[in-house]
Amino acid sequence: MNIRPLKTELDYENALKRLEEIFDAPLDSSEGDEAEILSMLIDNYENIHHPIEAPDPIEAIKIRMEEMDIKQKDLVGIIGGKSQVSEVLNRKKRLTIEMIRVLTEKLDLSASILVKNYHLTE
C-alpha cells in the first residue's frame, strides 16, 4: 500500500483507477483498508477541486418533482393556481414564504435551499 495525498489531477485519476481495481476487496484485508483510505482521499479531493453546488430553488423543486413522479398540475392547489404554479416554475414569479413552507413539507425539501436567491426570466 503506497498511499499519499492527492495533490494533482493525475494523482486523483490514478487513485480512481486503483480504487476501481480494489473496490470489492474484503473489508478486513489490506486492500480493503486501502480502498477505504483511497475513498476518503478521493472524496476530499473532489470536495475541494470538483465541488457540486446545490441547485437553485426552482431546479431543486423540479428535481424533486421528477424523483417523486409529480407533475406541474399536481402542485396546483398546493402552491397556488395553475397560472401561479406555471409562473413560479418558469421563473416569472418568486416563491413566497407560504409556498416555501408548503413545499418544504410536501416535497421534503430543505427550506435553506428554497430561500436561496435565483434569477427571474423576463
N, C-alpha and C positions, 0 to 999 in steps of 0.2 A: 504494500500500500504506500503510494507516494503522493500524498495529498498536500496541496499548498494553496494559498489564497488565489482566487480568480481575479487577476488584475487587468487582463486584456480580453478582447472579444475571442481571440484564438484560445486562450485558457478556458473561456466559457464554452466554446464549441467542443473542445476536447473533453471537458467534463461531461457535457451532454452525451457525447459518444460513449464514454466509459460507463456512465450511468445506464445507458441503454443495454450495454453488454452484461452488466451485473444486476439488472433490475430485479430479477426473480431469484436472486441468491437467498438462501435461508437466513432468517433474521439473526440467528445465533452463530453465524460464521464471520470470518474476517471480511469476506466480500459483502456480507450483509451490513456490517459496520461501515465499510467503505461507502456503500450505497446510501446509507443514512447520512453520513457526513457530507458526501457529494451533493445530496439533495438540499441540505441546508445551505451549502456554499452557493449552489445554483440559485436557490430562492433569494438569497441575499443579493447576489449579483443582479438578478432580474429586477428586484425592487429598486435598486439604485440606478441601473442603466437602461432598463426597459419597463418603466412603471406603466401600469394600466390605470388611466384616470377613470373615475366614476362617470357614468353617463350623466348628461344634463337631465333635469326633471322629466321633460317630455319623452326623451329617449328611454329613461328608466320605466316610465309608465308603459310605453309601447313594448318594451322587452318583457315586462311582467304580464302584460295582456297576452302576448304570444305564448309565454310559458303556461299560463292558466287557460289558454284557448278562449279568451274573452274577445269579443268583437266590439267595435266602436259603439254599436247600438246598445250593447249591454251596459254601457256607462250612462245611458240616458236614464234620468231619474236618480242616479247616484251623485253625479256632479252637476246636473242641470239638464236642460232640454237638449234636443237633437242639435240645434244650431250652436249652442254653447259648448257642447262636447266637441263638435267639429272645429270650432274656433280655437279651443284650447289645444287639441291635438295637432292642429295645423299652425300653431304658434301665432295666432292672430290675437289671442287674449291670454292674459296671465292667470295662473292658478290663484284662487282666493284661499284665505286661511281655512274656510269651511271645506272647500274642495280638498285641501291638503289633509285635513282631519279625516275626512271620509275615505280618501284614497289610502291613507296610512292604514286604516282598519281593513278596508275591503280587499286591497291588493297586497297587504302585508309588506308595505314599503316603508323605509325609514323616513321620518319627517325631515331629517337632516339632508336627505337627497332632494326631497321635493321643494324645500325652501330655497335651494340654490338659485342664483340669478341665471337667466337664459335670454337669448335674443329672440325678439318677436320678428315676424316677417311682415313686410308692408302689404 
